[in-house]
Amino acid sequence: MSKKLLITEKPSVAMEFSKALKQNAVRKNGYLESNEWIITWCVGHLVTMSYPEAYDEKLKFWRLDTLPFMPEEYKYEIIPAVQNQFEIVKSLLQREDVEEIYNAGDSGREGEYIQRLVFMMANPNPNAKMKRVWIDSQTEEEILRGIREAKDSNEYNSLSDSAFLRAKEDYLIGINFSRLLSIIFGRRVAKEINEEKISISVGRVMTCVLGMVVEREREIKNFVKVPYYKILTEFGDAESSFKAEWKVNEKSKVYNSNKLYNETGFKKEDTAKDFTESLMNKKAKVVEVKKTKQKENAPLLFNLAEIQNECTKKFKIKPDETLEIIQNLYEKKLVTYPRTDSRVLSTAVVKVISKNLNGIAKGYKDEEVQGYINKMVNEKYSTDLIKTKYVNDSKITDHYAIIPTGQGYENYDKLPDLHKQIYKLIVKRFISIFYPAAQFNKVVVTLSIDDELFYANGKTCVETGYLEVLKNKNTDNSQDEKVENIEILNTLKKDNEIEVLNFETKEAETSPPTRYNSGSIILAMENAGKLIEDEKLREQIKGTGIGTSATRAEIIKKLERISYISINTKTQIITPTQKGEKIYDVVKASMPDMLNPKLTASWEKGLEMVANKEIEPKIFMDKLETYINSKIEKLVVKY
């Protein structure tokens, strides 16, 4: 009797597939088997690229005359610790009674790579059809859909090409440049940091991220605070008053003056005070009152970078820990696929989104969340998102945003408390997109004293909308922007004359950039080296970043492990170590473009183009080899 073989990424996932298929499977050594199905698993990577000495024993020694190392045919080997499981998977792949082989590895580039390596080394039954299962969650219906709609494995060949190229790129850059810089600079660096010997570790993404951390640290250390002096003026009367800030304008007596530090302040306190004295005992006039209503919709959904940043801020945990927790929530069927760069939903999933909401309403025993769901029902909030910013098929690559499935609650009670808190964050962000926009009244008042203009503004929330779910301290009326009493501003009218109560000269100073923390650096990596705090702007400029959602946390972890950076366990603030700074200096002097986020992002873009069949793999590989050859040639001649 012919059988179907399905290979998952790990044993726990295999069990979920077996349950979904409702097979009365018998547990055997390294696999499950029923009358129709055989289900087995990898345990992470089973196969890896061989070290240079596997090509030639002499390459074990690091010497300039063996560089560049670029094999024509790449060698791979089974990882010794998982040899037994590989042999089990290999024997199953070669079984003559297997007529269909389902690759149910992790639905991403790395998952594709893990399984393709196994197929390459195991020589599966050539008569078996190879299929690819691609799922967005591990719920039963999604697993069954994935199997039912599994495509021919060849349709994912370009993704596989991209995965193999990524591995070769990291391998070649790591081996060639680490050896090159260690041979040339290793002794000098070791002496500078009082170590006996040192190997300089270089990586396509890792070195670029180290550069971001060191450059930010040096910006901070070299920063010189510059004081300047602003002018605040109090207007009104003894019963009600407000403050407004002076700003230079074209009619101002100090317009284009070299006494100004910027448009709102003077270089010297005496100059600022002299300026205010010239305005004493003069009447002020309201020249403009601008009232506007503003709407603010809920933010986009979480992708991995956004939730990692949020968890670092909120719980002070590292990105790899966040990923581990969300991966666990995914495997417990509670959330959708975590390693995603997308912050929107697909048209297809939005059509059935009520299932997710109904599941949360019935299964999630959280009083606060149930209150939000009940309000949605009572107020009859629409669940039709089709024409909103939360649905955009063009912004989805492999997977849509991370959302709750509305299932898996049989696993919820046993979760650790932190897992529950992170799950609740995801649920609340999801529910918030169904709530109406928050609405604000804003007023900006411009006053004039002798053609010198002063500005006061206030903003108050009149409809909380989605902010009821995503509570924010800034929505409280007591937190109005730069105004102590917004009501008085609303009473003002153009041409009103108003008393000037007093002038205040206030010292301000320029501030240095802030250090990255382990969450904000993930955002900076996603945006090719730019740390953009404003969420709307971040979404607008988003392009190909440094690394991928699946690898960024691991890069940070590695930099800390090899002592190039240090991460404060309480604050998650990142600083470079002495060793990290010395390595940065070596790279800066020898191959500075390796520190350039744009270059690193362009390599990532090239891999994306291979995956999308926009360029041939050979073009990418030729460019990579040319780049490595030219770098080594220049440095060997120079040093």
Secondary structure, 3 states (H helix, E strand, C coil): CCEEEEEECCHHHHHHHHHHHCCCCEEECCEEECCCEEEEECCCCCEEECCHHHCCHHHHCCCHHHCCCCCCCCCEEECHHHHHHHHHHHHHHCCCCEEEEEEECCCCHHHHHHHHHHHHHHCCCCCCEEEECCCCCCCHHHHHHHHHCCEEHHHHHHHHHHHHHHHHHHHHHHHHHHHHHHHHHHHHHHHHCCCCCCCCCCCCCHHHHHHHHHHHHHHHHHCCCCEEEEEEEEEECCCCEEEEEEECCCCCCCCCCCCEEECCEECCHHHHHHHHHCCCCCCEEEEEEEEEEEEECCCCCECHHHHHHHHHHHHCCCHHHHHHHHHHHHHCCCECCCCCCCCCECHHHHCCHHHHHHHHHHHCCCHHHHHHHHHHHHCCCCCCCCCCCCECHHHCCCCCCECECCCCHHHCCCCCHHHHHHHHHHHHHHHHCCCCCEEEEEEEEEEEECCEEEEEEEEEEEECHHHHCCCCHHHCHHHCCCCCCHHHHHHCCCCCEECEEEEEEEEEECCCCCCCECCHHHHHHHCCCCCCCCHHHHHHHCCCCCCCCCCHHHHHHHHHHCCCEEECCCCCEEEECHHHHHHHHHHHHHCHHHHCHHHHHHHHHHHHHHHCCCCCHHHHHHHHHHHHHHHHHHHHHHC
